Amino acid sequence: MVVPMNVNRFLNRTARLYANKTAVVDQDMSYTYAEMYERVQRLSRALKGCGIKPGDRVAWLGYNNHPLLEAYFGVVQFGAILVPLNIRLAVTDLIRIIEDCSPSLLVFDSDFDTVARQLMDANPGMELIEIQIEGSHPQYQSYESFLAQAPDLDQVPEYPEIDENQVAEIFYTSGTTGMPKGVGLTYRNLFMNAMQVLISGDVGDDAVILHTIPLFHVNGWGTPHYITAIGGTHIMLRRFIPDVVLSLVEKHRVTHASLVPTMANFLNQAAEQHAYDLSSWRYMTFGGAPSPSSFVQVTMDHLGAEYVGGYGLSETSPLVSMAVIKDTLASEDPALLNQYRGTAGIPAVGVEVAIVDEQDRELPWDGTAVGELKVRGDVVMQGYWNKPEETAKVIRNGWFFTGDMASIDPEGYIRIVDRKKDIIISGGENISSVELEDALYRHPAVFECCVIGVPDAKWGEVPKAVVVLKPGMQATQEELMNFANSNLASFKVIKALDFALELPKTGTGKIQKTKVRKDYGGGWFNG
């Protein structure tokens, strides 16, 4: 028997087994799994009732809240495609995304009314239905009234059988190589990612997860699906405010949360200043930049939970690896174990990895050899939306080439040592150095420039530019930074800028970023 891998099977099971258990807590409201199931059915029927068909895209612009969690099931249940939008992107980026995926419906929080209008104005040919999740603006229909108008079940055609290999969700990268690319994740990808997290991590039906990671980011790290699958409880968090996070951990007896090192820095400071009961917190799952063992220990001391590093990408649904401590290492020195915890971890169950040189020859797992990390498994995306050429560049011979340079030690722990495409990771967000360089090159005084990531105590890395001015032209650091940053999303802005008479080049005239990093990337930025 072959049963299609549809994530709605998770909710169907949980609604039956845990009908009266609290499924979601969102500020002052909460509802059970039975109620969540009913709301998801209403969302599906309402979408079908207003003309949304299988294959249509439904774009979602908003915070972490219960409607977005419901959309992870209600939109995809009948074959429509959910497109969660990054609320931190510049409007120009969002317009390009809307143009690329052509959604039939835009759902947005009232805080993004102005942005929604700009998206509408930039795409007058598209038919969009505006739904207001919160607020009482007379121009827009509220989310609750939209659910209330859903046709009765007997008035809706039966849902079609879902092909597990069709795209269920599209997540746009934050422009790590310039133009955001839509990552098409299939029903099978999402289902298998959830199963692999449940197998590789320690997640049971007593799990209470605080959604610290935006659900628009890399499939919400898989949390909407695997927590629902196991019957855990979702605690929604709309904005990351350290004291609010720790208060919610205490109030709701949170057991799991996902973080990037920047968040942990803020939480460590908050825990030092105020006493919170964090005894329920068992696991902190980390992504983003690798963490030194000293930081791992400080964070566990402050927050009391197990530190579990990890690695993943939008293109892998996202789980590739988790830094769980193998039982064969449990008796090792605690400092050594912290080194393992701060790595990208060991491959998740069902995921194969290898590191290769430029000729695609596999390199040894000796902890020394460095090559490009490639991955294969059920979690690898179908491809980039509308970009078959880009897909062919990264999926070759049955493997996904991540573009990240890594080593793998004899125990199987992956260490990301560099980013092949010069991605800057700041506060867990990926920033394209090329995009920032392009913004600088628009200034008439800029002859050459190079943007690199420099260490920062708060954000992990921040962008720094090195600029060569045109002969006879003048410009100040402040002028150039303001010029470039005016067209960038807030998390991408250049934080520091140096001038140079020339930039180091290769024999073919290309700028040597490795040399620029060596000459200008030392020390810590304390801006």
N, C-alpha and C positions, 0 to 999 in steps of 0.2 A: 504494500500500500504506500502510495506517495501522497502526503498531505502538504499543500503549499505552506511555506514558512511565512506566516502573516503575523505581525506583532499584535494584532487585535486578539489573537488566540490567548495572549498573556492576560489581557483584561477580562476576557470572557471567563477564563478559569478563576481568576482572583475574585471576580464579582460573585461567583458561586460559592467559593470556599471561604471567603472573608467578607461576606456581604455587609456585616454590621461593623466592621473594623474601620477606623478612621483612615481614609486614603490620602486626603489632602488637607493641609492647614494653610490658609492664605490670609494673613493678618487676623481680622476678627471673625472670619468665617471658616467653617470646616464642613466636610461631607464624607460620607462613607463610600466604600467601593460600590455598593449597590447604587448609590446616588450618582457616583462618577460614571458608572456604566450607562445609566439613564440619560445623563447629560451628553455623553458622547454619542449615544444613539440619536438624540435630538439634534445635535450639531450636524451629523451626517445627513439626516433627513432635511434639515433646513437648507443645507448647501445644495442638495439635489433638487429641492423644491424651487430654488432660485436659479436653476439652470446649470449648475456646476456639473460637469461630466467627467468620467474617468479620463485621466491624462491631462485635465486642466490644472493649471498651477494656481495655488492659493498662497499669496504672500502675506506674511505676518510681521508687523512692526510694533514691538512692544517689550515690556519688561517680563521678568519671570513672574507669572501669575497663573491662576488655575485655568483661564481660557486657553493659554498657550499649551499647557499640559494636556488639556482635552483635545486640542488640535492635533497633537502627536498621534492620536488614535482616530478621532472623528473625521479628519480630512482624508487620511489614507485608507480608511475602512472600505470605501467603495471605489478606490482606484485613482482618486485625485492626488495631486502631488503637493506636499507642504514645502514652502520656501520661507524659513525663518530668516529675517533680515537683521543684520548687525546694526543696532541703534547707534553705535559709535562711529560709523562710517560717515564721511562727508556726503552731502547731498549729491554731488557730482558722481560719486561712486554708486550710490543707490539708484540714480537715474540709469546708469549704464547696466546695472543688474536688472532693473525692470525691463529695459529694452531687450536684454538678452533672453530672459525667461518668459516674457509676455504673460503675466498672470491675468486671470479672469476676475480675480477678487483680491482686494487689499483690505486686511483687517489691521486696525491700528489703535494704540492707546491714545487717549485724548491729549496727552503731553506732546504727541507728534503730529498734531493737526496741521501745523504749518508745513512740515516736511511732506505729509501726505498730499497736501494741495500742490506742492511743487512737483511731486511725482506725477500727479494727475495732469498738471499743466504741460509737463515735458512729454507726455505720451497721450495726446488728445484722441488718438485713434483707437485706444484700448477701452474695452468695456470693463469698468471697475465698479464694484458695489462697495460703498463705504459703511463700515460697521464700527461704532464707537464702543470700545470695551468698557470704559469708565466715563463718568461725567454725564452732563445733561444738555449738551449742545443740540439745539433744535434741528440743525441741518443734518445730523447723523442719527442713524438708528442705533439703539443700544444693543450690546451683545445679548443681554438677557431677553430683550424683546425679540431679537432674532431667533433665539432658541424657542421662545414661546410660540412663534408662528410656524414651527415645524409641522408638516402634515402628520396626521396619524399614521401609524405603522402600516395599516392596511391600504393606505393611499399611495404608498411608495413602492416602486418596482423592486424586486429582489436584487440584492447586491450581486454583481457579477463575480464569478470565480476569479481570484487574483492570481496572476502569474508571478511567482516569487522572484522572477528575474527582471521584472519591470521596475522602473524607478518609483520610489515612494516619497523620497525627500531630496531636496537640493540644498546644499550648503555652499555659500559663496566664500571662498578664501578671502582674507583681508588684503589682497593685493600683494602677496609675498613676491611675486614676479611681475608686478605692474598691475595690469588689468585684472580685477577679480574674476576668478573662474568658478563656474558652478559645478560642484561635485555631486554627481548623481549616485545616490545610495539606493540600492534595491531593497525589497522586502526581505530577501534572503540575507543581505548584508546586515540589516538592522536586527533581525532575529538571531543570527549567529553571533553578532557582537554582544548582545545581551547574554546569551548562553555562555560565551567565553568569559565574560566578567564574573558571572555567577560561579563558574568552575574555578577560575584563577584567583579570585578574591574571596574574602570571608564575609559573605553577605547572606543573612538568613531572614526569615519572615519577621524577626524582631527589629529589623533595620529601620532607623528613622533618619532620613537624609535631609540635610539642609542644602537647598539649591543655591550654593554660592557661585557656581559657574553659570554664566548666561546660557539659557537653553538654545539661543541662536548660534552658539559657539560649538562647532565640531560635534553636532548631534547631541548637544548637552552632555557630552562625554558619555552618552549612552544611558544616563540616569532615568529618563522618563520610561524607558522600556524595561530595564532590568529590575528596578525597584518595584514597578508594577507587577512584573512577572513573579516575583518572589512574595508579594503581598506586604511589602514594607509601606512606610508612611512618608509622604512628600511634605516637606516644609518649604513653602515658597519664600524667596527673598528677592525683593525688587531692586534694591541697591545695596552694594557692599559698604557697610558702615561697621567698623570693627566692634564697637561696643554693642551694637544691635545684634551682630552675629553671635557674640559670646552670650548675650542675654537670651537669644533664642535657643542656643545649645542647652543652657541651663533650664529654661522654661519647658522645653519640649523633650528633654532627655535625648538629644540628638546623638546618634551613634556613628554616622558617616558624613563626611563632607569632602569635596574636592577643592583643591587650592592650587595657586601658583606661588612661588617663593615670595613675591611682592606682598600678597595677601597675608602670608604668615608673618612677615615683618611687622605689619600693622597690628595683627592679632597678638603677637608677642608683646608689643608695647602696651596694648590695652590690658592684657592680662597682668602686666607688671603694675599698672596704675590702679586696678580695681580687682577685687576678689570675686571670682565666679566659681560656681560648682560645675566643673567640667568632667565629673567622674564618669558620666555616661559615654563620653566621646571615645570611640575605640580606634577608628581608622581615619587618617587624613591621606587622601590620594593626591599626589602631586604630579603636575606636568610643567611644561615650560623649560626654563634653563636648568642644567644639572646643578645639584646642591652639594657643597662641601660638607664633610662629616661633622664639623663643628656646628654648622647651621642646623643640621639634622638633630643633633643632641639638644641644642638650645630650644628648638621648636618643640621637641617632645617634652622637655622639662617644663616649658611654659604652658603647653596646652594639654599634656597628659595622654595624648593619643599616639598610636603607632604611626610612624612616618613611612609611607609607601610611595616611592617614586614610580614614575611610569613614562611611557612614550606612546604617542599616537598622532595621527594626522586626520584631517577631514577625509582624505582619500582612503583611510582604513577604518572608518566607521565609529570610533577612532582607534580601538585598542590594538596595539602591537605587542606591548610588553608591560610587565609589572614587576617592581622590585620587592617581591615577597622574599623572605629569607627561607631558603631551602632547609629542610630538616637536617641535611648532612652538614650544614654550617652552623647550626644552632648553638654549638658549644664554643664557637670562635670568640675571639676578643671583641668586646662591645664596640670598640673604636673601629675595628674592621667591619663589623656588621653595619655600622652607620655609613661606612663608605659604600657598601652594597645598597643600602636604603636610598642613597642619594643618586644612584645611577638610573638609567632608563629601564633596568630590570631584565628579567629573563623572558623569552617569548611566551606569549599566552598559549594556552592549549588550543591547538588547531592552527597556529600561525607558524610559518617557516620563515627564517631569516638567513641572510648571508651577507658578507661584506666582500666587495669585488674591486679590482683595480680598473683602470681605464679601458682595458681590453676585456672586461667582464670575466676575468679569471678570479675564482674564489680565493680568498685569503684565509690564513689560519686563525683559529680562535685562541690566540696566545696573549691577548691583552696588550699587544704591542703594535701589530699590523693595523693600519688604518685604511679603510676603503669606503666606498659608497654603500650604504645600507640598502638592501633590496628585500622585499617582503612578498609573500604570497599566502593566500588563504581565502576563506569564505567572506572575510570582512573587507577585501579590497573592492573599491568602487567599480561600477560598470564603466564609468568614463566621465569626462568633462562635458557638461551640457553644451551642445552645439559646437563642440571643438574637437572633432575627430583627430585633427593633426596634433593638437596638444596632448590628447590621450595617447596617441601612438608614440610620443616622445618618452612617456614615463612608464607605459605598460609594454614590455618587450619580452618575448620568449616566455610568456607565462609568469613574469615577475613584475612587481611594481617597484620602480626605482625612486627612492624617497628624495634624493638630492642631498641627504645629510651624510656627513662623513662620520664614521664610527669605528670603534674597536670592540671586540668581543673577547672576554677573558675565558680561560678554560672551564670555568663554572657556568658559562653561558650568559653572564651579565653584560649588557650592552652599555657602552659609554659613548654618548654623542660628543665628538671632539671639535667639530667645526660644521658650518653650514655651507654647503657647496655653492649655493646661489646667493651667499652673502646676506642671508636673512638676519635681521636684528630682532631679538626677542625682548620686548620691554613690557613688564607687568603681565606676562603671559600672552601678549598680543604679538603677532608676526608683522614686521614692518619691512617693506621692500626698500633697500637702499637705492635701487634704480629709480623708484618713484620720487624719492626725496631729491636725488640728483637732477631729475628732470625738472622739478620745481625750481631748483636753483639756476639751472641753465636758462630759464626764461628771463632771468635778469640780464639786462644789456651789458653789465660790467663783468660778468662771469666768463672766463676763458675756459677753465677746466675746474672740475670739482670731483670729490670722492666722499661718500658718506660711509661711515663705519659705526659699529656699536662699541661703546666704551662702558666699562663697569660703573654701576651706580648702586649705592647702598639700599635705595628704596625700590627701584624698578628692575634691578638685575642688570639691565643694559639700557642705555639711551642713545639716540642718534647724535653723532658728531660729524660735522662737515669740515673738510679741508678744501680751500678754494684758492685758485690762481686767477688773479684779475687780468683783464685785457690790458695791454700796454697803454699807458696814458689815461686809464679809467680809474676812478676811485669809488669806494663804497665802504661803509662801516660794517662791523659784525652785526650790530643791531638791525641795520637796514636790510641786509641780506636775509637774516633769519626771519624778520617780520614779513618780508616779501614772499619767501618760500612757504612759511607756516600759514599764511593767510588762505592757502588753497589746500591745506592738509587737515585730515581728521585730528582731533585734539591729542589722541594717543600716539600720533605719528610725528609730532613736531620736532624739529631739530633743536637740541638743547645747548649745543656748544658749537663754536666755529673758529677755526684757525686759518690764517693766511699762509701761503707758501709761494716761493718764487717758481717752483716747478714740482711736478709730481713724478714719482719713480715710474719707469716704464719697462715693459718687456722688450725683447728684441723686435717684436712686431708692432710696437707702439702702444700696446694696451697698458692701462694703468695697473700697477702691481698693488692690489689691495692688501696683500699680505705684508708688503713693505710699509704701506701707509699705516696699517695697524701697529706695526712694530715701532714706527717713528712717532705716531700721534695717539695711539690707543692706550698708552700706559697710565697708571694711576686711577683714581676714582673721581667721578664727577660728583660734585656736591652742590648742585644747583637747586 
